[in-house]
Amino acid sequence: MVQREGVVVTASGILAAAHLRGEGGVAKLLLNNQVSQDENGTSILAYMREFAGYQVPFN
C-alpha cells in the first residue's frame, strides 16, 4: 500500500487528481512528494482522499 501524507494512493484517486490537477501534478506528487493545490486552494491530496477506492475498469 502506497501512501502520501497519510492518503492511500489508489487508481481512482489518481484519476480524480489527474482530472483536476493534471498528469504533471500527479507525477510531482508521486515522484517528488510535491503537493499542489487548485485555484480554490484544495490540495491534490484532498481529491485523492475523496475519490479513493472506487472501482475502475483496470483495477
The first five atom37 places (N, CA, C, CB, O) and aatype in JSON, in Angstrom:
{
  "aatype": [12, 19, 5, 1, 6, 7, 19, 19, 19, 16, 0, 15, 7, 9, 10, 0, 0, 0, 8, 10, 1, 7, 6, 7, 7, 19, 0, 11, 10, 10, 10, 2, 2, 5, 19, 15, 5, 3, 6, 2, 7, 16, 15, 9, 10, 0, 18, 12, 1, 6, 13, 0, 7, 18, 5, 19, 14, 13, 2],
  "atom_mask": [
    [1, 1, 1, 1, 1],
    [1, 1, 1, 1, 1],
    [1, 1, 1, 1, 1],
    [1, 1, 1, 1, 1],
    [1, 1, 1, 1, 1],
    [1, 1, 1, 0, 1],
    [1, 1, 1, 1, 1],
    [1, 1, 1, 1, 1],
    [1, 1, 1, 1, 1],
    [1, 1, 1, 1, 1],
    [1, 1, 1, 1, 1],
    [1, 1, 1, 1, 1],
    [1, 1, 1, 0, 1],
    [1, 1, 1, 1, 1],
    [1, 1, 1, 1, 1],
    [1, 1, 1, 1, 1],
    [1, 1, 1, 1, 1],
    [1, 1, 1, 1, 1],
    [1, 1, 1, 1, 1],
    [1, 1, 1, 1, 1],
    [1, 1, 1, 1, 1],
    [1, 1, 1, 0, 1],
    [1, 1, 1, 1, 1],
    [1, 1, 1, 0, 1],
    [1, 1, 1, 0, 1],
    [1, 1, 1, 1, 1],
    [1, 1, 1, 1, 1],
    [1, 1, 1, 1, 1],
    [1, 1, 1, 1, 1],
    [1, 1, 1, 1, 1],
    [1, 1, 1, 1, 1],
    [1, 1, 1, 1, 1],
    [1, 1, 1, 1, 1],
    [1, 1, 1, 1, 1],
    [1, 1, 1, 1, 1],
    [1, 1, 1, 1, 1],
    [1, 1, 1, 1, 1],
    [1, 1, 1, 1, 1],
    [1, 1, 1, 1, 1],
    [1, 1, 1, 1, 1],
    [1, 1, 1, 0, 1],
    [1, 1, 1, 1, 1],
    [1, 1, 1, 1, 1],
    [1, 1, 1, 1, 1],
    [1, 1, 1, 1, 1],
    [1, 1, 1, 1, 1],
    [1, 1, 1, 1, 1],
    [1, 1, 1, 1, 1],
    [1, 1, 1, 1, 1],
    [1, 1, 1, 1, 1],
    [1, 1, 1, 1, 1],
    [1, 1, 1, 1, 1],
    [1, 1, 1, 0, 1],
    [1, 1, 1, 1, 1],
    [1, 1, 1, 1, 1],
    [1, 1, 1, 1, 1],
    [1, 1, 1, 1, 1],
    [1, 1, 1, 1, 1],
    [1, 1, 1, 1, 1]
  ],
  "atom_positions": [
    [[0.85, -1.17, 0.0], [0.0, 0.0, 0.0], [0.9, 1.24, 0.0], [-0.97, -0.01, 1.23], [1.78, 1.39, 0.85]],
    [[0.67, 2.1, -0.96], [1.43, 3.35, -1.08], [0.61, 4.49, -0.49], [1.8, 3.65, -2.57], [-0.59, 4.6, -0.74]],
    [[1.26, 5.31, 0.3], [0.59, 6.47, 0.9], [1.41, 7.73, 0.66], [0.35, 6.26, 2.41], [2.64, 7.67, 0.55]],
    [[0.72, 8.84, 0.59], [1.35, 10.15, 0.56], [0.68, 10.99, 1.63], [1.25, 10.83, -0.86], [-0.51, 11.29, 1.54]],
    [[1.44, 11.36, 2.64], [0.94, 12.17, 3.75], [-0.35, 11.59, 4.34], [0.69, 13.6, 3.29], [-1.3, 12.32, 4.62]],
    [[-0.37, 10.27, 4.52], [-1.5, 9.59, 5.13], [-2.64, 9.25, 4.2], [0.0, 0.0, 0.0], [-3.62, 8.64, 4.62]],
    [[-2.53, 9.62, 2.92], [-3.59, 9.32, 1.95], [-3.17, 8.1, 1.15], [-3.85, 10.55, 1.0], [-2.09, 8.07, 0.56]],
    [[-4.03, 7.08, 1.12], [-3.76, 5.87, 0.36], [-3.9, 6.19, -1.13], [-4.71, 4.71, 0.77], [-4.9, 6.76, -1.55]],
    [[-2.89, 5.82, -1.9], [-2.9, 6.07, -3.35], [-3.63, 4.91, -4.03], [-1.45, 6.23, -3.91], [-3.2, 3.76, -3.94]],
    [[-4.73, 5.23, -4.7], [-5.5, 4.23, -5.45], [-5.65, 4.7, -6.89], [-6.9, 3.99, -4.8], [-5.44, 5.88, -7.19]],
    [[-6.01, 3.77, -7.77], [-6.2, 4.12, -9.19], [-7.28, 5.19, -9.36], [-6.58, 2.88, -10.0], [-7.1, 6.13, -10.12]],
    [[-8.39, 5.04, -8.64], [-9.48, 6.02, -8.79], [-9.08, 7.38, -8.22], [-10.75, 5.52, -8.09], [-9.48, 8.41, -8.75]],
    [[-8.3, 7.39, -7.16], [-7.82, 8.64, -6.61], [-6.86, 9.34, -7.55], [0.0, 0.0, 0.0], [-6.89, 10.57, -7.69]],
    [[-6.0, 8.56, -8.21], [-5.08, 9.13, -9.2], [-5.85, 9.73, -10.36], [-4.1, 8.05, -9.7], [-5.51, 10.81, -10.84]],
    [[-6.88, 9.03, -10.83], [-7.7, 9.55, -11.94], [-8.34, 10.88, -11.57], [-8.77, 8.53, -12.33], [-8.33, 11.82, -12.36]],
    [[-8.91, 10.96, -10.38], [-9.56, 12.2, -9.94], [-8.55, 13.33, -9.82], [-10.28, 11.99, -8.6], [-8.8, 14.45, -10.26]],
    [[-7.41, 13.03, -9.23], [-6.38, 14.05, -9.07], [-5.86, 14.53, -10.42], [-5.22, 13.51, -8.22], [-5.63, 15.72, -10.61]],
    [[-5.67, 13.6, -11.35], [-5.18, 13.97, -12.68], [-6.22, 14.79, -13.44], [-4.82, 12.72, -13.49], [-5.87, 15.7, -14.19]],
    [[-7.48, 14.47, -13.24], [-8.54, 15.24, -13.9], [-8.53, 16.69, -13.43], [-9.92, 14.59, -13.62], [-8.74, 17.61, -14.21]],
    [[-8.28, 16.88, -12.16], [-8.37, 18.22, -11.58], [-7.04, 18.97, -11.52], [-8.95, 18.13, -10.21], [-7.03, 20.2, -11.56]],
    [[-5.91, 18.26, -11.42], [-4.61, 18.93, -11.31], [-3.68, 18.59, -12.46], [-3.94, 18.56, -9.99], [-2.57, 19.13, -12.54]],
    [[-4.1, 17.71, -13.36], [-3.27, 17.33, -14.5], [-2.31, 16.21, -14.17], [0.0, 0.0, 0.0], [-2.01, 15.93, -13.0]],
    [[-1.84, 15.57, -15.23], [-0.92, 14.45, -15.02], [0.4, 14.93, -14.41], [-0.64, 13.72, -16.34], [1.04, 14.19, -13.67]],
    [[0.79, 16.15, -14.71], [2.01, 16.7, -14.11], [1.9, 16.86, -12.61], [0.0, 0.0, 0.0], [2.86, 16.6, -11.88]],
    [[0.74, 17.28, -12.15], [0.52, 17.41, -10.71], [0.6, 16.08, -9.99], [0.0, 0.0, 0.0], [1.15, 15.98, -8.9]],
    [[0.04, 15.04, -10.62], [0.1, 13.7, -10.03], [1.53, 13.18, -10.05], [-0.84, 12.73, -10.79], [2.0, 12.6, -9.07]],
    [[2.23, 13.38, -11.16], [3.62, 12.92, -11.25], [4.49, 13.59, -10.19], [4.18, 13.19, -12.66], [5.3, 12.93, -9.55]],
    [[4.33, 14.89, -10.01], [5.11, 15.61, -8.99], [4.81, 15.08, -7.6], [4.81, 17.12, -9.05], [5.7, 14.97, -6.76]],
    [[3.54, 14.74, -7.35], [3.18, 14.19, -6.05], [3.82, 12.82, -5.83], [1.65, 14.08, -5.92], [4.43, 12.58, -4.79]],
    [[3.67, 11.94, -6.8], [4.15, 10.57, -6.63], [5.67, 10.46, -6.67], [3.55, 9.68, -7.7], [6.25, 9.65, -5.95]],
    [[6.31, 11.27, -7.5], [7.76, 11.16, -7.65], [8.55, 12.02, -6.67], [8.15, 11.53, -9.04], [9.62, 11.63, -6.2]],
    [[8.01, 13.2, -6.35], [8.77, 14.16, -5.53], [8.06, 14.58, -4.25], [9.06, 15.38, -6.33], [8.56, 15.41, -3.5]],
    [[6.89, 13.99, -3.99], [6.08, 14.34, -2.83], [5.76, 15.84, -2.8], [6.79, 13.93, -1.54], [5.69, 16.45, -1.74]],
    [[5.57, 16.41, -3.98], [5.26, 17.83, -4.14], [3.74, 17.98, -4.23], [5.96, 18.44, -5.41], [3.13, 17.54, -5.2]],
    [[3.14, 18.6, -3.24], [1.68, 18.73, -3.14], [1.25, 20.05, -3.76], [1.21, 18.63, -1.67], [1.68, 21.12, -3.32]],
    [[0.38, 19.97, -4.78], [-0.13, 21.19, -5.41], [-1.57, 21.43, -4.98], [-0.03, 21.09, -6.95], [-2.21, 20.57, -4.37]],
    [[-2.06, 22.6, -5.31], [-3.44, 22.99, -4.98], [-4.12, 23.55, -6.21], [-3.47, 24.03, -3.83], [-3.46, 24.05, -7.12]],
    [[-5.45, 23.45, -6.24], [-6.19, 24.05, -7.34], [-6.42, 25.53, -7.07], [-7.54, 23.33, -7.55], [-5.92, 26.07, -6.08]],
    [[-7.16, 26.17, -7.95], [-7.4, 27.61, -7.85], [-8.17, 28.0, -6.59], [-8.14, 28.09, -9.06], [-8.12, 29.15, -6.17]],
    [[-8.88, 27.05, -6.0], [-9.64, 27.3, -4.78], [-8.85, 26.96, -3.52], [-10.92, 26.5, -4.79], [-9.34, 27.12, -2.41]],
    [[-7.62, 26.49, -3.7], [-6.78, 26.13, -2.57], [-6.96, 24.71, -2.07], [0.0, 0.0, 0.0], [-6.44, 24.36, -1.01]],
    [[-7.68, 23.89, -2.82], [-7.9, 22.49, -2.43], [-6.7, 21.66, -2.86], [-9.21, 21.93, -3.05], [-6.3, 21.68, -4.02]],
    [[-6.14, 20.92, -1.93], [-4.95, 20.11, -2.17], [-5.27, 18.93, -3.08], [-4.37, 19.62, -0.85], [-6.37, 18.38, -3.06]],
    [[-4.27, 18.55, -3.88], [-4.41, 17.36, -4.72], [-4.69, 16.13, -3.85], [-3.14, 17.14, -5.57], [-5.37, 15.2, -4.28]],
    [[-4.16, 16.13, -2.62], [-4.4, 15.01, -1.71], [-5.85, 14.94, -1.27], [-3.49, 15.12, -0.49], [-6.36, 13.85, -1.01]],
    [[-6.52, 16.07, -1.18], [-7.94, 16.06, -0.82], [-8.75, 15.35, -1.9], [-8.47, 17.5, -0.63], [-9.67, 14.6, -1.59]],
    [[-8.39, 15.6, -3.16], [-9.08, 14.91, -4.26], [-8.77, 13.41, -4.22], [-8.66, 15.5, -5.62], [-9.67, 12.59, -4.43]],
    [[-7.53, 13.06, -3.96], [-7.16, 11.64, -3.91], [-7.88, 10.93, -2.76], [-5.64, 11.48, -3.74], [-8.32, 9.79, -2.91]],
    [[-8.01, 11.61, -1.63], [-8.7, 11.03, -0.48], [-10.19, 10.86, -0.78], [-8.5, 11.92, 0.77], [-10.78, 9.82, -0.48]],
    [[-10.8, 11.89, -1.36], [-12.24, 11.89, -1.63], [-12.64, 10.79, -2.62], [-12.67, 13.24, -2.18], [-13.7, 10.18, -2.48]],
    [[-11.8, 10.54, -3.6], [-12.16, 9.61, -4.67], [-11.41, 8.28, -4.59], [-11.92, 10.24, -6.0], [-11.41, 7.52, -5.56]],
    [[-10.77, 8.0, -3.48], [-10.03, 6.75, -3.31], [-10.99, 5.57, -3.19], [-9.12, 6.82, -2.08], [-12.06, 5.69, -2.6]],
    [[-10.59, 4.45, -3.75], [-11.31, 3.21, -3.52], [-12.48, 2.92, -4.43], [0.0, 0.0, 0.0], [-13.15, 1.9, -4.27]],
    [[-12.75, 3.79, -5.39], [-13.81, 3.49, -6.35], [-13.32, 2.44, -7.34], [-14.27, 4.78, -7.1], [-12.13, 2.37, -7.65]],
    [[-14.24, 1.63, -7.81], [-13.88, 0.61, -8.79], [-13.67, 1.27, -10.15], [-14.96, -0.49, -8.87], [-14.51, 2.06, -10.61]],
    [[-12.56, 0.95, -10.79], [-12.28, 1.41, -12.15], [-12.03, 0.17, -13.01], [-11.05, 2.39, -12.18], [-11.64, -0.87, -12.48]],
    [[-12.25, 0.26, -14.31], [-12.19, -0.94, -15.15], [-10.84, -1.63, -15.22], [-12.61, -0.59, -16.52], [-10.76, -2.77, -15.66]],
    [[-9.78, -0.98, -14.8], [-8.45, -1.59, -14.88], [-7.85, -1.89, -13.52], [-7.53, -0.7, -15.66], [-6.62, -1.99, -13.41]],
    [[-8.67, -2.03, -12.48], [-8.16, -2.43, -11.16], [-7.71, -3.87, -11.19], [-9.22, -2.24, -10.07], [-7.25, -4.39, -10.18]]
  ]
}
